Amino acid sequence: MGLIGINELIFIQTTSKMTTVGNAIDSTITSWKSQGEKSIAFSQFVDDYNILQNIIKEYKKLVLKDISTINKVGTEIIKVDDKLFKLWRNSNGF
């Protein structure tokens, strides 16, 4: 931990847990096959279900992209924090 105050270990653990949770979002596409039924309501349900599955799939992609961005930005902040700490330490004769 440097001057900014980010605990690198906690940050890495947190983003790792976020990635695990993001990957756990079930975006498996399950198709429904007609068994010969002729129901307008069932057909509409299947269409809506397929739309919902596609939304979940896209949501998972966005969540994982956000987590990746958070990880990249946090890593850069940690690097800057380390550099600032070294500059501060060197300027104070430590």
N, C-alpha and C positions, 0 to 999 in steps of 0.2 A: 504494500500500500504506500502510495507516495503522497503528494500534496493534495491532489484532487480528492482522494479518499475512497477510491474504488478497490474493494477487496477482490483481487483477481480470481482467487479460488472460488469464492462464493459466486462471482459472476459466471465463471465457466460451468459450475455445477447447475446454476439456475438455467442458463441457456441450453445445457444438455438435457435437463428435465423438460424444458419447453419443446425441444426437438422430439423427445420421446412421446410426449403427449400429441404433438402435431402429427407424427407418424401413425399414432394409434387411431386417428380419425379414419373410420372405415369408409373408403371410397370405392369399394368393389362394386362393379356394375353387375347387377343380377337381372337377367332378362326374364320376362314372363312369356311363356308360350301358351298359346291358346289350346285348350283341350276340346275345342269344338263348341264352346259356349257362344251364345249370341246375346250378349248383354251390353247395351250401350253404357251402362254405369261401370261395368267391369272394364270395358275398353277405355273409358275416360280415366279410370283409376290407373290402369297400366301406363297410359300416356303421362299422367301427372307424376306417377312414381318414377318413370324414366327421367323426366325433367328434374325432379328432386335429386335423383342420384347424380345427375350432371352438375347440379348446383353444389352438392357436397364435394364432388371431385374438384371443382374449381376453388371452392373454399379452402380445401386442404392445401392446394398449390399456393394460394395466397398466404395462408398461415405460415407455411414452411418458408416462403420467400421473405416474409416479415421477420421471422426468427433468424434467418440467415443475415438479413440486413442489420438487425439488432446485434448479432454476434460480431459482424465486421466492424460496425461503429464502435462497439464496446472494446474490441481488441485495439482499435486505433487510439481510443481514449486512454487505455491502459499504457500503450506505448508512449503517448504524450506525457502521461502522468509520471512514468519512469524517467523520461528525459528531464522533465521539470524538477523532479526530486534530485537527480544527479547535478543539475545546474545549481540548485539551491544549496546542496551539500558542498559542492566545490566552491561556491561563492562565500560560504561561511567557514571555510577552512576545515571541514570535517573529513 
